[in-house]
Amino acid sequence: MHPKIKSVKALDNYLLLVTFDNNITKKYNCKNKFKNPLFYILKNKAFFKSIKVDPGGYGVSWNDELDLSEYELWSKGQTI
C-alpha cells in the first residue's frame, strides 16, 4: 500500500512537489511524460499549474482525462 497524496504544487521546469500523508515530500519530473502525446498539453504552463489532488489522495489530475496515480508519483518521485 502506498501513502496517499496530501498536497501537490506545480513548480517551474515541469516539476511537481508532492507531499504524502506520511509527511514525505517528493519531486516528480513531468518532462518524462512528454514522450506520450496525451501529455503534450502539459507544456502549456497555465494548464500545468492547474493540477489538483484527486479525492481520497489516490492521484493528481489536471482534468478528467489527464492524471497521475499516487503509485507513479511515489515510486518515480525523488525524495527531498
Biopython code that builds the backbone (N, CA, C, O; Angstrom):
import numpy as np
from Bio.PDB.StructureBuilder import StructureBuilder

atoms = [
    (1, "MET", "N", (0.839, -1.186, 0.000)),
    (1, "MET", "CA", (0.000, 0.000, 0.000)),
    (1, "MET", "C", (0.883, 1.249, 0.000)),
    (1, "MET", "O", (1.808, 1.365, 0.804)),
    (2, "HIS", "N", (0.601, 2.141, -0.872)),
    (2, "HIS", "CA", (1.380, 3.373, -0.961)),
    (2, "HIS", "C", (0.666, 4.483, -0.201)),
    (2, "HIS", "O", (-0.560, 4.487, -0.084)),
    (3, "PRO", "N", (1.456, 5.429, 0.315)),
    (3, "PRO", "CA", (0.812, 6.544, 1.020)),
    (3, "PRO", "C", (-0.042, 7.364, 0.068)),
    (3, "PRO", "O", (0.225, 7.426, -1.132)),
    (4, "LYS", "N", (-1.053, 7.979, 0.608)),
    (4, "LYS", "CA", (-1.938, 8.837, -0.187)),
    (4, "LYS", "C", (-1.340, 10.235, -0.294)),
    (4, "LYS", "O", (-0.492, 10.624, 0.509)),
    (5, "ILE", "N", (-1.787, 10.974, -1.284)),
    (5, "ILE", "CA", (-1.275, 12.316, -1.528)),
    (5, "ILE", "C", (-2.041, 13.315, -0.669)),
    (5, "ILE", "O", (-3.271, 13.320, -0.635)),
    (6, "LYS", "N", (-1.290, 14.147, 0.013)),
    (6, "LYS", "CA", (-1.881, 15.188, 0.856)),
    (6, "LYS", "C", (-1.953, 16.512, 0.087)),
    (6, "LYS", "O", (-2.956, 17.221, 0.166)),
    (7, "SER", "N", (-0.889, 16.845, -0.657)),
    (7, "SER", "CA", (-0.889, 18.092, -1.425)),
    (7, "SER", "C", (0.043, 17.970, -2.624)),
    (7, "SER", "O", (0.950, 17.139, -2.657)),
    (8, "VAL", "N", (-0.214, 18.831, -3.611)),
    (8, "VAL", "CA", (0.636, 18.880, -4.804)),
    (8, "VAL", "C", (0.788, 20.337, -5.219)),
    (8, "VAL", "O", (-0.142, 21.135, -5.112)),
    (9, "LYS", "N", (1.979, 20.657, -5.693)),
    (9, "LYS", "CA", (2.252, 22.010, -6.182)),
    (9, "LYS", "C", (3.058, 21.894, -7.461)),
    (9, "LYS", "O", (4.038, 21.152, -7.525)),
    (10, "ALA", "N", (2.637, 22.636, -8.483)),
    (10, "ALA", "CA", (3.378, 22.681, -9.744)),
    (10, "ALA", "C", (4.507, 23.697, -9.614)),
    (10, "ALA", "O", (4.274, 24.857, -9.275)),
    (11, "LEU", "N", (5.723, 23.255, -9.883)),
    (11, "LEU", "CA", (6.901, 24.115, -9.825)),
    (11, "LEU", "C", (7.354, 24.450, -11.245)),
    (11, "LEU", "O", (6.833, 23.904, -12.218)),
    (12, "ASP", "N", (8.317, 25.342, -11.351)),
    (12, "ASP", "CA", (8.897, 25.655, -12.653)),
    (12, "ASP", "C", (9.583, 24.419, -13.223)),
    (12, "ASP", "O", (9.866, 23.464, -12.499)),
    (13, "ASN", "N", (9.845, 24.448, -14.509)),
    (13, "ASN", "CA", (10.571, 23.378, -15.194)),
    (13, "ASN", "C", (9.821, 22.046, -15.167)),
    (13, "ASN", "O", (10.441, 20.983, -15.216)),
    (14, "TYR", "N", (8.481, 22.101, -15.090)),
    (14, "TYR", "CA", (7.608, 20.925, -15.166)),
    (14, "TYR", "C", (7.859, 19.913, -14.053)),
    (14, "TYR", "O", (7.816, 18.702, -14.270)),
    (15, "LEU", "N", (8.122, 20.435, -12.861)),
    (15, "LEU", "CA", (8.295, 19.587, -11.687)),
    (15, "LEU", "C", (7.055, 19.693, -10.805)),
    (15, "LEU", "O", (6.428, 20.748, -10.712)),
    (16, "LEU", "N", (6.716, 18.585, -10.165)),
    (16, "LEU", "CA", (5.645, 18.571, -9.177)),
    (16, "LEU", "C", (6.261, 18.332, -7.811)),
    (16, "LEU", "O", (7.148, 17.492, -7.662)),
    (17, "LEU", "N", (5.799, 19.057, -6.830)),
    (17, "LEU", "CA", (6.192, 18.852, -5.445)),
    (17, "LEU", "C", (4.999, 18.179, -4.767)),
    (17, "LEU", "O", (3.944, 18.789, -4.595)),
    (18, "VAL", "N", (5.179, 16.921, -4.388)),
    (18, "VAL", "CA", (4.081, 16.113, -3.874)),
    (18, "VAL", "C", (4.351, 15.745, -2.418)),
    (18, "VAL", "O", (5.384, 15.153, -2.107)),
    (19, "THR", "N", (3.426, 16.093, -1.527)),
    (19, "THR", "CA", (3.535, 15.714, -0.118)),
    (19, "THR", "C", (2.518, 14.603, 0.151)),
    (19, "THR", "O", (1.337, 14.721, -0.176)),
    (20, "PHE", "N", (3.005, 13.539, 0.747)),
    (20, "PHE", "CA", (2.176, 12.373, 1.034)),
    (20, "PHE", "C", (1.702, 12.403, 2.485)),
    (20, "PHE", "O", (2.212, 13.175, 3.297)),
    (21, "ASP", "N", (0.725, 11.560, 2.802)),
    (21, "ASP", "CA", (0.141, 11.582, 4.140)),
    (21, "ASP", "C", (1.065, 11.025, 5.223)),
    (21, "ASP", "O", (0.710, 11.050, 6.401)),
    (22, "ASN", "N", (2.244, 10.522, 4.845)),
    (22, "ASN", "CA", (3.258, 10.107, 5.824)),
    (22, "ASN", "C", (4.301, 11.220, 6.020)),
    (22, "ASN", "O", (5.348, 11.008, 6.632)),
    (23, "ASN", "N", (3.987, 12.411, 5.482)),
    (23, "ASN", "CA", (4.824, 13.617, 5.574)),
    (23, "ASN", "C", (6.137, 13.532, 4.809)),
    (23, "ASN", "O", (7.053, 14.312, 5.069)),
    (24, "ILE", "N", (6.241, 12.604, 3.877)),
    (24, "ILE", "CA", (7.385, 12.563, 2.970)),
    (24, "ILE", "C", (7.015, 13.378, 1.737)),
    (24, "ILE", "O", (5.908, 13.262, 1.212)),
    (25, "THR", "N", (7.955, 14.203, 1.284)),
    (25, "THR", "CA", (7.742, 15.027, 0.104)),
    (25, "THR", "C", (8.669, 14.546, -1.006)),
    (25, "THR", "O", (9.846, 14.266, -0.780)),
    (26, "LYS", "N", (8.113, 14.457, -2.204)),
    (26, "LYS", "CA", (8.895, 14.014, -3.359)),
    (26, "LYS", "C", (8.735, 15.003, -4.502)),
    (26, "LYS", "O", (7.720, 15.689, -4.622)),
    (27, "LYS", "N", (9.759, 15.058, -5.333)),
    (27, "LYS", "CA", (9.741, 15.882, -6.535)),
    (27, "LYS", "C", (9.599, 14.932, -7.723)),
    (27, "LYS", "O", (10.334, 13.951, -7.838)),
    (28, "TYR", "N", (8.650, 15.234, -8.599)),
    (28, "TYR", "CA", (8.391, 14.383, -9.767)),
    (28, "TYR", "C", (8.565, 15.215, -11.026)),
    (28, "TYR", "O", (7.989, 16.296, -11.149)),
    (29, "ASN", "N", (9.364, 14.709, -11.964)),
    (29, "ASN", "CA", (9.647, 15.412, -13.206)),
    (29, "ASN", "C", (8.663, 14.971, -14.292)),
    (29, "ASN", "O", (8.707, 13.830, -14.751)),
    (30, "CYS", "N", (7.779, 15.879, -14.697)),
    (30, "CYS", "CA", (6.767, 15.558, -15.713)),
    (30, "CYS", "C", (7.325, 15.579, -17.136)),
    (30, "CYS", "O", (6.644, 15.136, -18.061)),
    (31, "LYS", "N", (8.532, 16.076, -17.334)),
    (31, "LYS", "CA", (9.091, 16.130, -18.686)),
    (31, "LYS", "C", (9.213, 14.739, -19.301)),
    (31, "LYS", "O", (9.147, 14.589, -20.521)),
    (32, "ASN", "N", (9.392, 13.721, -18.459)),
    (32, "ASN", "CA", (9.473, 12.344, -18.959)),
    (32, "ASN", "C", (8.172, 11.927, -19.639)),
    (32, "ASN", "O", (8.179, 11.063, -20.516)),
    (33, "LYS", "N", (7.068, 12.533, -19.243)),
    (33, "LYS", "CA", (5.763, 12.193, -19.795)),
    (33, "LYS", "C", (5.544, 12.771, -21.193)),
    (33, "LYS", "O", (4.628, 12.342, -21.894)),
    (34, "PHE", "N", (6.365, 13.734, -21.611)),
    (34, "PHE", "CA", (6.174, 14.377, -22.916)),
    (34, "PHE", "C", (6.387, 13.409, -24.081)),
    (34, "PHE", "O", (6.047, 13.737, -25.218)),
    (35, "LYS", "N", (6.939, 12.231, -23.819)),
    (35, "LYS", "CA", (7.090, 11.214, -24.865)),
    (35, "LYS", "C", (5.722, 10.703, -25.311)),
    (35, "LYS", "O", (5.563, 10.230, -26.437)),
    (36, "ASN", "N", (4.745, 10.802, -24.426)),
    (36, "ASN", "CA", (3.377, 10.353, -24.703)),
    (36, "ASN", "C", (2.563, 11.552, -25.196)),
    (36, "ASN", "O", (2.429, 12.538, -24.472)),
    (37, "PRO", "N", (2.016, 11.485, -26.422)),
    (37, "PRO", "CA", (1.258, 12.617, -26.971)),
    (37, "PRO", "C", (0.118, 13.101, -26.079)),
    (37, "PRO", "O", (-0.244, 14.277, -26.128)),
    (38, "LEU", "N", (-0.450, 12.217, -25.269)),
    (38, "LEU", "CA", (-1.523, 12.590, -24.362)),
    (38, "LEU", "C", (-1.080, 13.696, -23.395)),
    (38, "LEU", "O", (-1.891, 14.517, -22.965)),
    (39, "PHE", "N", (0.198, 13.706, -23.065)),
    (39, "PHE", "CA", (0.722, 14.647, -22.076)),
    (39, "PHE", "C", (1.297, 15.925, -22.690)),
    (39, "PHE", "O", (1.774, 16.786, -21.951)),
    (40, "TYR", "N", (1.269, 16.077, -24.020)),
    (40, "TYR", "CA", (1.806, 17.286, -24.664)),
    (40, "TYR", "C", (1.182, 18.568, -24.107)),
    (40, "TYR", "O", (1.849, 19.598, -24.009)),
    (41, "ILE", "N", (-0.095, 18.497, -23.744)),
    (41, "ILE", "CA", (-0.801, 19.686, -23.257)),
    (41, "ILE", "C", (-0.154, 20.255, -21.989)),
    (41, "ILE", "O", (-0.352, 21.426, -21.665)),
    (42, "LEU", "N", (0.616, 19.433, -21.273)),
    (42, "LEU", "CA", (1.270, 19.923, -20.061)),
    (42, "LEU", "C", (2.337, 20.974, -20.364)),
    (42, "LEU", "O", (2.770, 21.695, -19.465)),
    (43, "LYS", "N", (2.758, 21.065, -21.617)),
    (43, "LYS", "CA", (3.732, 22.091, -21.995)),
    (43, "LYS", "C", (3.135, 23.491, -21.867)),
    (43, "LYS", "O", (3.867, 24.478, -21.800)),
    (44, "ASN", "N", (1.805, 23.575, -21.832)),
    (44, "ASN", "CA", (1.118, 24.845, -21.565)),
    (44, "ASN", "C", (1.228, 25.090, -20.066)),
    (44, "ASN", "O", (0.589, 24.407, -19.265)),
    (45, "LYS", "N", (2.050, 26.080, -19.695)),
    (45, "LYS", "CA", (2.362, 26.285, -18.269)),
    (45, "LYS", "C", (1.136, 26.610, -17.428)),
    (45, "LYS", "O", (1.048, 26.165, -16.283)),
    (46, "ALA", "N", (0.195, 27.366, -17.958)),
    (46, "ALA", "CA", (-1.016, 27.681, -17.195)),
    (46, "ALA", "C", (-1.802, 26.399, -16.915)),
    (46, "ALA", "O", (-2.301, 26.204, -15.806)),
    (47, "PHE", "N", (-1.911, 25.531, -17.916)),
    (47, "PHE", "CA", (-2.598, 24.252, -17.725)),
    (47, "PHE", "C", (-1.835, 23.390, -16.725)),
    (47, "PHE", "O", (-2.439, 22.787, -15.837)),
    (48, "PHE", "N", (-0.513, 23.328, -16.863)),
    (48, "PHE", "CA", (0.317, 22.529, -15.964)),
    (48, "PHE", "C", (0.091, 22.938, -14.502)),
    (48, "PHE", "O", (0.028, 22.081, -13.621)),
    (49, "LYS", "N", (-0.030, 24.225, -14.251)),
    (49, "LYS", "CA", (-0.186, 24.728, -12.891)),
    (49, "LYS", "C", (-1.601, 24.516, -12.335)),
    (49, "LYS", "O", (-1.842, 24.785, -11.158)),
    (50, "SER", "N", (-2.533, 24.040, -13.160)),
    (50, "SER", "CA", (-3.907, 23.825, -12.702)),
    (50, "SER", "C", (-4.107, 22.468, -12.016)),
    (50, "SER", "O", (-5.245, 22.063, -11.777)),
    (51, "ILE", "N", (-3.044, 21.779, -11.704)),
    (51, "ILE", "CA", (-3.114, 20.439, -11.100)),
    (51, "ILE", "C", (-3.773, 20.479, -9.719)),
    (51, "ILE", "O", (-3.673, 21.464, -8.988)),
    (52, "LYS", "N", (-4.450, 19.371, -9.386)),
    (52, "LYS", "CA", (-5.071, 19.257, -8.068)),
    (52, "LYS", "C", (-5.003, 17.805, -7.598)),
    (52, "LYS", "O", (-4.829, 16.886, -8.399)),
    (53, "VAL", "N", (-5.144, 17.617, -6.287)),
    (53, "VAL", "CA", (-5.168, 16.270, -5.704)),
    (53, "VAL", "C", (-6.555, 15.680, -5.914)),
    (53, "VAL", "O", (-7.560, 16.355, -5.688)),
    (54, "ASP", "N", (-6.614, 14.432, -6.342)),
    (54, "ASP", "CA", (-7.893, 13.741, -6.508)),
    (54, "ASP", "C", (-8.506, 13.422, -5.141)),
    (54, "ASP", "O", (-7.785, 13.271, -4.154)),
    (55, "PRO", "N", (-9.834, 13.320, -5.088)),
    (55, "PRO", "CA", (-10.493, 12.953, -3.820)),
    (55, "PRO", "C", (-9.922, 11.641, -3.273)),
    (55, "PRO", "O", (-9.771, 10.665, -4.009)),
    (56, "GLY", "N", (-9.613, 11.631, -2.002)),
    (56, "GLY", "CA", (-9.052, 10.441, -1.366)),
    (56, "GLY", "C", (-7.541, 10.358, -1.456)),
    (56, "GLY", "O", (-6.935, 9.510, -0.800)),
    (57, "GLY", "N", (-6.910, 11.224, -2.258)),
    (57, "GLY", "CA", (-5.458, 11.227, -2.364)),
    (57, "GLY", "C", (-4.871, 10.104, -3.192)),
    (57, "GLY", "O", (-3.698, 9.763, -3.038)),
    (58, "TYR", "N", (-5.694, 9.513, -4.089)),
    (58, "TYR", "CA", (-5.224, 8.382, -4.891)),
    (58, "TYR", "C", (-4.482, 8.798, -6.156)),
    (58, "TYR", "O", (-4.035, 7.942, -6.919)),
    (59, "GLY", "N", (-4.347, 10.087, -6.382)),
    (59, "GLY", "CA", (-3.628, 10.573, -7.547)),
    (59, "GLY", "C", (-3.777, 12.079, -7.642)),
    (59, "GLY", "O", (-4.341, 12.730, -6.762)),
    (60, "VAL", "N", (-3.254, 12.613, -8.735)),
    (60, "VAL", "CA", (-3.404, 14.035, -9.044)),
    (60, "VAL", "C", (-3.940, 14.133, -10.457)),
    (60, "VAL", "O", (-3.742, 13.224, -11.264)),
    (61, "SER", "N", (-4.621, 15.235, -10.763)),
    (61, "SER", "CA", (-5.170, 15.356, -12.113)),
    (61, "SER", "C", (-5.207, 16.810, -12.545)),
    (61, "SER", "O", (-5.230, 17.739, -11.737)),
    (62, "TRP", "N", (-5.212, 16.955, -13.858)),
    (62, "TRP", "CA", (-5.373, 18.262, -14.486)),
    (62, "TRP", "C", (-6.797, 18.421, -15.000)),
    (62, "TRP", "O", (-7.369, 19.509, -14.944)),
    (63, "ASN", "N", (-7.360, 17.331, -15.501)),
    (63, "ASN", "CA", (-8.756, 17.305, -15.960)),
    (63, "ASN", "C", (-9.234, 15.858, -15.910)),
    (63, "ASN", "O", (-8.546, 15.005, -15.350)),
    (64, "ASP", "N", (-10.384, 15.570, -16.476)),
    (64, "ASP", "CA", (-10.952, 14.217, -16.402)),
    (64, "ASP", "C", (-10.151, 13.178, -17.192)),
    (64, "ASP", "O", (-10.265, 11.981, -16.931)),
    (65, "GLU", "N", (-9.344, 13.627, -18.154)),
    (65, "GLU", "CA", (-8.595, 12.687, -18.987)),
    (65, "GLU", "C", (-7.127, 12.556, -18.607)),
    (65, "GLU", "O", (-6.473, 11.592, -19.007)),
    (66, "LEU", "N", (-6.600, 13.501, -17.845)),
    (66, "LEU", "CA", (-5.153, 13.536, -17.613)),
    (66, "LEU", "C", (-4.847, 13.502, -16.120)),
    (66, "LEU", "O", (-5.177, 14.426, -15.376)),
    (67, "ASP", "N", (-4.203, 12.402, -15.701)),
    (67, "ASP", "CA", (-3.887, 12.259, -14.281)),
    (67, "ASP", "C", (-2.648, 11.398, -14.082)),
    (67, "ASP", "O", (-2.149, 10.770, -15.015)),
    (68, "LEU", "N", (-2.170, 11.386, -12.853)),
    (68, "LEU", "CA", (-1.061, 10.525, -12.441)),
    (68, "LEU", "C", (-1.466, 9.866, -11.126)),
    (68, "LEU", "O", (-2.084, 10.502, -10.272)),
    (69, "SER", "N", (-1.123, 8.611, -10.969)),
    (69, "SER", "CA", (-1.505, 7.871, -9.757)),
    (69, "SER", "C", (-0.532, 8.146, -8.612)),
    (69, "SER", "O", (0.592, 8.602, -8.826)),
    (70, "GLU", "N", (-0.988, 7.862, -7.403)),
    (70, "GLU", "CA", (-0.093, 8.005, -6.248)),
    (70, "GLU", "C", (1.066, 7.036, -6.367)),
    (70, "GLU", "O", (2.168, 7.337, -5.910)),
    (71, "TYR", "N", (0.838, 5.864, -6.980)),
    (71, "TYR", "CA", (1.918, 4.886, -7.169)),
    (71, "TYR", "C", (3.019, 5.455, -8.057)),
    (71, "TYR", "O", (4.202, 5.356, -7.728)),
    (72, "GLU", "N", (2.631, 6.049, -9.178)),
    (72, "GLU", "CA", (3.601, 6.653, -10.107)),
    (72, "GLU", "C", (4.424, 7.732, -9.408)),
    (72, "GLU", "O", (5.649, 7.761, -9.523)),
    (73, "LEU", "N", (3.746, 8.611, -8.689)),
    (73, "LEU", "CA", (4.429, 9.719, -8.020)),
    (73, "LEU", "C", (5.313, 9.234, -6.880)),
    (73, "LEU", "O", (6.402, 9.767, -6.665)),
    (74, "TRP", "N", (4.850, 8.225, -6.148)),
    (74, "TRP", "CA", (5.616, 7.689, -5.023)),
    (74, "TRP", "C", (6.834, 6.907, -5.522)),
    (74, "TRP", "O", (7.940, 7.093, -5.014)),
    (75, "SER", "N", (6.636, 6.037, -6.510)),
    (75, "SER", "CA", (7.717, 5.152, -6.941)),
    (75, "SER", "C", (8.752, 5.844, -7.833)),
    (75, "SER", "O", (9.923, 5.463, -7.831)),
    (76, "LYS", "N", (8.329, 6.853, -8.592)),
    (76, "LYS", "CA", (9.258, 7.504, -9.521)),
    (76, "LYS", "C", (9.667, 8.914, -9.088)),
    (76, "LYS", "O", (10.490, 9.556, -9.741)),
    (77, "GLY", "N", (9.092, 9.388, -7.991)),
    (77, "GLY", "CA", (9.477, 10.696, -7.475)),
    (77, "GLY", "C", (10.773, 10.610, -6.684)),
    (77, "GLY", "O", (11.139, 9.555, -6.166)),
    (78, "GLN", "N", (11.456, 11.743, -6.603)),
    (78, "GLN", "CA", (12.712, 11.823, -5.854)),
    (78, "GLN", "C", (12.436, 12.431, -4.490)),
    (78, "GLN", "O", (11.927, 13.549, -4.404)),
    (79, "THR", "N", (12.764, 11.715, -3.425)),
    (79, "THR", "CA", (12.548, 12.210, -2.069)),
    (79, "THR", "C", (13.440, 13.417, -1.811)),
    (79, "THR", "O", (14.624, 13.417, -2.145)),
    (80, "ILE", "N", (12.846, 14.446, -1.210)),
    (80, "ILE", "CA", (13.639, 15.646, -0.893)),
    (80, "ILE", "C", (13.617, 15.921, 0.598)),
    (80, "ILE", "O", (14.226, 16.888, 1.056)),
]
sb = StructureBuilder()
sb.init_structure("model")
sb.init_model(0)
sb.init_chain("A")
sb.init_seg("    ")
for serial, (resi, resn, name, xyz) in enumerate(atoms, 1):
    if name == "N":
        sb.init_residue(resn, " ", resi, " ")
    sb.init_atom(name, np.array(xyz, "f"), 0.0, 1.0, " ", f" {name:<3s}", serial, name[0])
structure = sb.get_structure()
